[in-house]
Amino acid sequence: MRSNIVHPGADKLRYEIREIVAVAKRVSVAGIPITWENIGDPVAKGEVPPAWIKKIIQDTTKEDLIFAYSPTKGLEETREYIARERNLEGGIQITAEDILFFNGLGDAISHLYRNLNPRARIIGPDPAYPTHSSSEAAHSDKPHITYRLDPENGWRPDLADMEQKIRANKDIAGIIIINPDNPTGFVYPQETIKSIVALAKKYKLFIISDEIYSNLAFEGSGMRKLASVIGSVPGIAMRGISKEFPWPGARCGWVEFYNRDKDKNFDAYAHSIVASKTLEVCSTTLPQRVLPKVMSDPRYYPYLAERTRRYEKKAVYAHEVLSKLPGLIVHKPQGAFYMTGVFKKGLLKKTQSLPVKVELKKFIDPYLAKASLDKRFVYYLLASTGICVVPLSSGFNSSVQGFRFLLLERDMEKFKKTIDTIAKAISDFAVS
Ligand SMILES: Cc1ncc(COP(=O)(O)O)c(C=O)c1O
């Protein structure tokens, strides 16, 4: 090319959750069946969307207008429904005008960072959901700035670390939380969200709260949305149907803007996000049309409760087994369908391995030459047992070494076998 056509932030775009799939496919060719524990797609993992939801979708496809574009912000009646439901929960009150639909939250995340001034930085959790951390890093062409979620303290955010970094870096303009969190399953207590809102107020920042799992918080988790405590601080909540319905293939999510009227600069930023969505015309129409019909159905919340009870049961089993390993830190998640194990310092070494077929060893070795220690474990686990989990360091932009797995497996016996195999692999790897 006569001039460089590669964006300066291009090398910051990483999504190990899917990158590992190519390696797993090679392992599968060698005759080892793969247990997919990497991608948080409930449907791919065997969750059958309820017949009544499918019926609503089928009936909706009979309407000619679902084949049409929708308004840029999203269907009026759907945004009105969401605003009404939001307002019934108390906290900040919004209108349909404060809501903007996207083709999934992946699309929303991309718009949020793309439209941010390149100098403005958003501080996010470590470990981080990679779409946020990679998009933020690419937008600024600098490593993502993080605050610690503390594995030694039940994954609570280290607020002192957060404040110290905000004070030290004047470019930080916003804080992101993921609640319930991916990858840890941590649910932010309301008091903690209040403290984060207070920090935002003190340093004149805005808050992004990714609440895609908010309706999948476990019973008794104390889950409260940002809207309940945001007060007068500018903020953006992100929601979607990928995990809830579950319908990730619909590509449907939305953002709720809070307190646009309280800060001119935040209002201009929100306006630019709407303007950039306008250039794309609109988001997918069918799922927006279906959304209020499904969410207002009396079967909806009991259905979600049944699912979260199932996830919690898996979490209890995994916690019981993995917490017995002396080298691993685990906490029982309070929401979503992920769980994370952290290796204690000193447990992992460059010399460790698991028994692997010769041809697979030759295949994975080049990947491991410069790999982090948790990635070495994850690749050996994959090549040796076929279990495909995601390393924390490279998969979730984390300074701690560990791995994330799913609580989505429908078959409890299969799930138990997977967890038992992971536990044995960790023990064998540690003494190899
Ligand atoms: C925290 C979080 N935010 C956003 C997304 C993206 O969801 P969507 O399917 O709406 O793009 C995911 C998907 O895994 C997620 O875990």
The ligand as an SDF file (V2000), in Angstrom:
LIG
                    3D

 16 16  0  0  0  0  0  0  0  0999 V2000
  -20.6280   -8.6150   29.4020 C   0  0  0  0  0  0  0  0  0  0  0  0
  -21.0910   -8.7610   27.9920 C   0  0  0  0  0  0  0  0  0  0  0  0
  -21.4760   -7.6790   27.3110 N   0  0  0  0  0  0  0  0  0  0  0  0
  -21.8770   -7.7590   26.0340 C   0  0  0  0  0  0  0  0  0  0  0  0
  -21.9040   -8.9690   25.3730 C   0  0  0  0  0  0  0  0  0  0  0  0
  -22.3200   -8.9760   23.9310 C   0  0  0  0  0  0  0  0  0  0  0  0
  -23.6190   -9.4150   23.7830 O   0  0  0  0  0  0  0  0  0  0  0  0
  -24.4530   -9.3280   22.4370 P   0  0  0  0  0  0  0  0  0  0  0  0
  -24.8040  -10.7300   22.0670 O   0  0  0  0  0  0  0  0  0  0  0  0
  -25.6520   -8.5040   22.7670 O   0  0  0  0  0  0  0  0  0  0  0  0
  -23.5780   -8.6810   21.4140 O   0  0  0  0  0  0  0  0  0  0  0  0
  -21.5100  -10.1310   26.0350 C   0  0  0  0  0  0  0  0  0  0  0  0
  -21.4890  -11.4270   25.3390 C   0  0  0  0  0  0  0  0  0  0  0  0
  -20.9770  -12.4230   25.8020 O   0  0  0  0  0  0  0  0  0  0  0  0
  -21.0960  -10.0290   27.3890 C   0  0  0  0  0  0  0  0  0  0  0  0
  -20.6890  -11.0920   28.0890 O   0  0  0  0  0  0  0  0  0  0  0  0
  1  2  1  0
  2  3  1  0
  2 15  2  0
  3  4  2  0
  4  5  1  0
  5  6  1  0
  5 12  2  0
  6  7  1  0
  7  8  1  0
  8  9  2  0
  8 10  1  0
  8 11  1  0
 12 13  1  0
 12 15  1  0
 13 14  2  0
 15 16  1  0
M  END
$$$$
